[in-house]
């Protein structure tokens, strides 16, 4: 393979689309490659809030002058978003030699080791980071924790952001079962941060069982809004040793961002001896942090909001954030998601905030069909009248173009659901001037 696109097509071809859990295969190839890190490694899991917490960690560490590698998934538009070095997505050429090395290691023993798209690409990025001589590595868990490929790395500090029902067919149908799966990113004797305000008992029990250094929100760290000179747009943080006050609200918008920011600060507090940070680095990090697709509001009219809310927990947060925006005569939704999601649960939180739905097919066999999403909306009581409608479109760009053509300049368009939905609209926006 001579290009990144060829490698990605190859990864799609060599492994079935079905989920294949377990760490044996990815660990075998990792060991052949000799992947290990001398610098601190943060692993971030949870149902929602992982991406924001990773972004906060990266931004603060960069402002403190450290060299940082960040792996997140999935990507919105380009695969390269999954691998960031010092705040920038890596270019294609920087990845190619590591694809070749992983493929050679995968085939080294005569019988190729089966690796999924996620496992293969994770190893590529881990090897890239290993050779970059970094001061810190941040890895976002893909699904769950116990059997997720990221868990082949031992974290120096593990973070669980939130725990709610998602991927229930793989992780279990209760918060207790899901919490137990996610808690397996904890390590004995090492900091284990949980920022869920009401963590399942299984998380606490597992941390005690392995003697992890568990730090819980509300018990070991916390945040509080503070009144500034003119308003309440300041906040403070209290951790084991770190105390901060008079902080401006982070550049990432949304009701849960102070919780995510607190998780990042608790993790940095836990590793303060290895990665000391200044108060100014924290302030600058929160001011300059950037994460597309998380309650991202674009300038211009009509207002456009991009959010990868694709489960009921995230949809509830999105609904709350929309409630705190200014008045808009009508709200248009561009919505598409995977068929294994709780679509009815998402609709339950969003239906009273949306006037016009444009639901879309997505270019992946995992996606729910637009007609099936429409049926869920109808079953939830969404009807067509002078002020409400439901339409279907063949792709996210077409759905978004319809919304933009019909929305008034004082309306808002909310694009949400799968990363594929938001990414498709982002690509459409890149091609079309506002």
C-alpha positions in Angstrom: 0.0 0.0 0.0 1.3 3.4 -1.0 -1.3 5.7 0.6 -3.3 6.1 3.7 -6.6 5.5 1.8 -5.2 2.2 0.5 -4.3 1.1 4.0 -7.7 2.0 5.4 -9.5 0.1 2.6 -7.2 -2.9 3.4 -8.2 -2.8 7.1 -11.9 -2.9 6.1 -11.2 -5.9 3.9 -9.1 -8.1 6.3 -11.5 -8.3 9.2 -15.3 -8.9 9.4 -17.5 -6.1 10.6 -18.8 -8.1 13.6 -17.4 -7.2 17.0 -14.6 -9.5 18.2 -13.7 -8.8 21.8 -10.6 -9.8 23.8 -7.1 -8.5 24.4 -5.1 -11.5 23.4 -4.8 -10.7 19.7 -3.9 -7.0 20.1 -1.6 -7.7 23.0 0.3 -10.3 20.9 1.0 -7.8 18.1 1.8 -5.0 20.6 4.4 -7.2 22.3 6.0 -8.1 18.9 6.2 -4.4 18.2 7.8 -3.7 21.6 5.3 -0.9 22.3 5.7 0.6 25.8 5.8 4.1 27.2 8.1 5.7 29.7 6.0 8.8 29.9 2.7 9.0 31.8 -0.3 7.5 30.1 -3.9 8.7 30.7 -6.7 6.3 29.6 -10.2 7.9 29.5 -13.4 5.8 29.4 -17.1 6.4 30.0 -20.4 6.6 28.2 -20.2 10.3 27.4 -17.7 13.1 28.0 -14.6 11.1 27.0 -13.7 13.3 24.1 -14.1 16.5 26.1 -12.1 15.2 29.0 -9.3 14.2 26.6 -9.4 17.6 25.0 -9.1 19.4 28.3 -6.1 17.2 29.3 -4.4 17.8 26.0 -5.0 21.5 26.0 -3.7 22.1 29.6 -0.6 19.9 29.1 0.2 21.7 25.9 -0.1 25.1 27.6 2.3 23.7 30.3 4.9 23.1 27.6 4.7 19.3 27.3 4.8 17.2 24.2 1.5 15.3 24.0 0.0 12.5 21.9 -3.8 12.1 21.8 -5.7 9.2 20.4 -9.5 9.5 20.0 -12.1 7.7 18.0 -14.1 7.6 15.9 -13.2 10.5 13.6 -15.6 13.0 12.1 -14.1 13.7 8.7 -10.6 12.4 8.3 -8.9 9.3 9.9 -6.0 11.5 10.9 -8.1 13.1 13.6 -7.5 9.9 15.6 -3.9 10.8 16.1 -2.8 14.2 17.3 0.8 15.2 18.1 1.2 18.4 20.0 -2.3 19.6 19.2 -2.2 18.8 15.4 -3.6 15.9 13.5 -0.7 13.9 11.9 -0.3 13.9 8.2 -0.6 10.8 6.0 3.1 10.3 5.5 3.8 10.2 9.2 1.4 7.2 9.6 2.5 5.0 6.6 5.7 3.5 8.1 3.7 2.5 11.2 1.0 0.7 9.2 3.8 -1.3 7.5 5.4 -2.1 10.9 2.0 -3.3 12.3 1.3 -5.4 9.3 4.8 -7.0 9.5 4.3 -7.8 13.2 0.8 -9.2 12.5 2.2 -11.7 10.0 5.5 -12.4 11.8 4.7 -15.9 13.0 3.4 -17.3 9.8 -0.3 -17.2 10.7 -1.6 -13.6 10.5 -3.2 -12.4 13.7 -6.7 -11.2 13.2 -7.1 -7.5 14.0 -10.1 -5.3 13.7 -10.0 -1.8 12.1 -9.9 -0.3 15.5 -7.2 -2.6 16.9 -4.9 -2.3 13.8 -5.2 1.5 13.7 -4.7 1.8 17.5 -1.4 -0.1 17.2 -0.4 2.2 14.4 -1.0 5.2 16.5 0.6 3.7 19.6 3.8 3.0 17.7 3.7 6.5 16.2 3.5 7.9 19.8 6.2 5.6 21.1 8.7 7.0 18.5 7.7 10.6 19.1 9.5 11.0 22.5 6.4 12.4 24.2 5.9 13.7 27.7 2.4 12.4 28.0 0.0 10.1 26.1 -3.8 10.3 26.3 -5.9 7.4 25.0 -9.7 7.4 24.6 -11.4 4.0 25.1 -13.5 2.9 22.2 -16.2 0.7 23.8 -16.5 -0.4 27.4 -13.1 -0.9 29.0 -12.3 -4.5 30.1 -12.0 -5.9 26.6 -11.4 -2.7 24.6 -8.1 -2.7 22.7 -6.9 0.4 24.5 -6.8 -1.6 27.7 -3.8 -3.5 26.4 -1.8 -0.5 27.8 -1.4 0.0 31.5 -2.6 3.5 32.4 -0.7 5.6 34.9 -4.0 7.4 35.5 -7.4 6.1 34.5 -10.5 8.2 34.2 -14.2 7.2 33.9 -16.3 10.2 33.0 -20.0 9.0 33.1 -21.8 5.7 33.1 -25.1 5.1 31.4 -26.9 2.7 29.2 -25.3 2.3 25.8 -23.9 -0.7 23.8 -26.1 -2.8 26.1 -25.8 -5.9 23.9 -22.1 -5.9 24.6 -21.7 -4.3 28.0 -24.9 -5.3 29.9 -28.3 -3.9 30.4 -27.7 -2.1 33.7 -25.4 0.7 35.0 -23.9 -1.8 37.4 -22.9 -4.2 34.7 -21.6 -1.4 32.4 -19.7 0.2 35.3 -17.9 -3.1 36.1 -16.8 -3.3 32.4 -15.6 0.2 32.4 -13.8 0.0 35.7 -11.3 -2.5 34.3 -9.2 0.3 32.9 -8.2 0.9 36.6 -4.8 -0.4 37.7 -3.5 -1.5 41.1 -2.0 1.3 43.1 -2.6 3.9 40.5 -5.0 6.9 40.4 -8.5 6.0 39.2 -10.7 9.0 38.6 -14.5 8.7 38.4 -16.4 11.9 37.7 -19.9 10.3 37.5 -21.8 12.0 40.4 -23.5 8.7 41.2 -21.2 5.9 40.2 -22.4 2.3 40.3 -21.3 0.4 43.3 -19.5 -2.0 41.0 -17.0 0.7 40.1 -16.2 1.3 43.7 -16.0 -2.4 44.5 -13.7 -3.2 41.6 -11.3 -0.3 42.6 -11.2 -1.7 46.1 -10.7 -5.2 44.9 -7.6 -4.3 43.0 -6.5 -1.6 45.4 -6.6 1.2 42.9 -6.3 4.8 44.2 -9.9 5.7 43.6 -10.9 9.4 43.6 -14.6 10.1 43.4 -16.3 13.3 42.3 -18.0 14.9 45.3 -15.7 13.0 47.8 -12.2 13.6 46.6 -12.6 16.4 44.1 -15.3 18.9 43.3 -16.2 22.1 41.5 -18.4 25.1 42.4 -19.7 28.1 40.5 -18.4 31.4 41.8 -19.7 34.9 41.5 -17.4 37.2 39.5 -17.4 41.0 39.4 -20.6 41.1 37.3 -22.0 37.6 37.0 -21.6 33.9 37.9 -19.4 33.0 34.9 -16.5 31.8 37.1 -15.9 28.6 38.9 -13.4 26.9 41.2 -11.9 23.4 41.7 -10.8 21.5 44.8 -8.8 18.3 44.6 -6.3 16.4 46.8 -3.7 19.2 46.6 -4.8 21.4 43.7 -7.0 24.4 44.5 -8.1 26.8 41.8 -10.6 29.7 41.9 -11.8 32.5 39.6 -11.6 30.2 36.5 -13.3 31.3 33.4 -15.8 28.8 31.9 -14.1 26.5 29.4 -14.4 27.3 25.7 -16.3 24.0 25.2 -20.0 24.8 25.8 -22.5 22.6 27.5 -24.0 21.8 30.9 -21.6 18.9 31.7 -18.3 20.5 30.7 -17.4 21.6 34.2 -17.7 18.0 35.3 -15.5 16.9 32.4 -13.0 19.7 33.2 -12.9 18.6 36.9 -12.1 15.1 35.8 -9.1 16.3 33.8 -7.9 18.5 36.8 -8.3 15.6 39.2 -6.2 13.4 36.9 -3.5 16.1 36.6 -3.6 16.6 40.4 -3.0 12.9 40.8 0.1 13.0 38.5 1.4 16.3 39.7 4.8 14.9 40.7 5.5 13.7 37.1 3.6 16.4 35.2 3.5 19.6 37.2 1.3 22.3 35.8 0.9 26.0 36.6 -2.4 27.8 37.3 -1.8 29.8 34.2 -1.5 26.7 32.0 -4.9 25.6 33.4 -6.5 28.9 32.6 -5.0 29.0 29.1 -5.9 25.4 28.5 -9.5 25.9 29.2 -9.6 29.1 27.2 -8.1 27.6 24.1 -9.5 24.1 24.1 -11.3 23.0 20.9 -13.3 19.9 20.1 -15.6 19.9 17.0 -19.0 18.3 17.2 -19.6 18.7 20.9 -22.4 21.3 21.2 -20.5 23.2 18.6 -22.4 26.4 17.7 -21.4 27.9 14.4 -21.6 31.7 13.7 -24.1 33.1 11.3 -27.8 32.7 10.5 -29.6 30.4 10.9 -27.8 29.1 14.0 -26.2 25.7 13.4 -25.5 23.4 16.3 -23.3 20.2 15.8 -23.4 17.5 18.5 -22.6 13.8 18.4 -25.2 13.0 20.9 -26.2 9.4 20.0 -27.6 7.8 23.2 -30.3 8.9 25.7 -27.8 10.2 28.2 -26.1 12.5 25.7 -29.5 13.5 24.2 -30.7 14.6 27.6 -27.6 16.8 27.9 -28.1 18.2 24.4 -31.8 19.0 25.2 -30.8 20.8 28.3 -28.2 22.8 26.4 -30.7 23.8 23.8 -33.1 25.0 26.5 -30.5 27.5 27.6 -30.0 29.0 24.2 -31.9 32.1 23.1 -35.3 32.1 21.4 -35.6 30.6 17.9 -39.0 30.5 16.1 -38.3 27.0 14.8 -35.8 24.2 15.4 -34.8 21.9 12.6 -33.1 18.6 13.3 -30.8 16.6 11.0 -30.6 13.2 12.7 -29.1 9.9 11.8 -27.7 7.1 14.0 -26.7 3.5 14.3 -29.4 0.9 14.5 -28.0 -0.6 17.7 -28.7 2.7 19.6 -31.8 3.4 21.8 -33.4 5.6 19.2 -36.7 5.8 21.1 -34.8 7.0 24.2 -33.0 9.7 22.2 -36.3 10.8 20.6 -37.9 10.9 24.1 -35.5 13.6 25.2 -35.5 15.6 22.0 -39.0 15.5 20.5 -40.3 18.6 22.5 -37.3 20.6 21.3 -37.6 19.9 17.6 -40.2 21.3 15.2 -39.0 19.8 11.9 -37.2 16.5 11.6 -35.1 15.6 8.6 -33.9 12.0 9.3 -31.2 10.5 7.1 -29.7 7.3 5.9 -26.0 6.8 6.5 -23.4 5.1 4.4 -22.7 2.2 6.7 -24.5 -1.1 7.2 -24.6 -0.4 11.0 -26.8 2.6 10.4 -30.6 2.7 11.1 -32.6 3.4 8.0 -34.3 6.8 7.8 -37.7 5.2 7.4 -37.1 3.2 10.6 -36.2 6.4 12.5 -39.3 8.1 11.1 -41.4 5.2 12.4 -40.0 5.7 15.9 -40.8 9.4 15.7 -44.4 8.6 14.6 -44.8 6.1 17.4 -43.6 8.8 19.8 -46.4 11.1 18.7 -44.6 13.4 16.2 -47.2 14.4 13.6 -47.2 16.6 10.5 -49.0 20.0 10.8 -48.4 23.6 10.0 -45.6 23.8 12.5 -44.2 20.3 12.5 -42.9 17.7 10.0 -40.8 14.6 9.5 -38.9 14.0 6.2 -36.4 11.4 5.1 -33.3 12.0 3.0 -30.7 9.7 1.5 -27.6 11.2 3.2 -26.7 13.8 5.8 -25.6 16.4 3.3 -28.9 16.3 1.5 -30.8 16.5 4.8 -28.8 19.5 5.9 -29.2 21.3 2.6 -33.0 20.9 2.9 -32.9 22.3 6.4 -30.8 25.3 5.4 -33.0 26.0 2.4 -36.2 26.0 4.5 -35.1 27.4 7.8 -35.6 31.1 8.6 -32.6 33.2 9.4 -33.7 33.3 13.1 -34.3 29.6 13.3 -31.7 27.0 14.4 -30.6 23.8 12.8 -29.4 21.0 15.2 -27.3 18.3 13.6 -26.9 15.4 15.9 -26.6 11.6 16.3 -23.8 9.5 14.9 -20.3 10.8 14.2 -21.1 9.9 10.6 -24.1 12.3 10.6 -22.1 15.2 12.0 -19.1 14.4 9.9 -21.2 14.3 6.7 -22.6 17.8 7.5 -19.2 19.1 8.3 -18.0 18.0 4.9 -21.0 19.7 3.3 -20.2 22.9 5.2 -16.6 22.8 4.0 -17.8 22.7 0.4 -20.4 25.5 0.7 -19.9 29.1 2.0 -22.3 30.1 4.6 
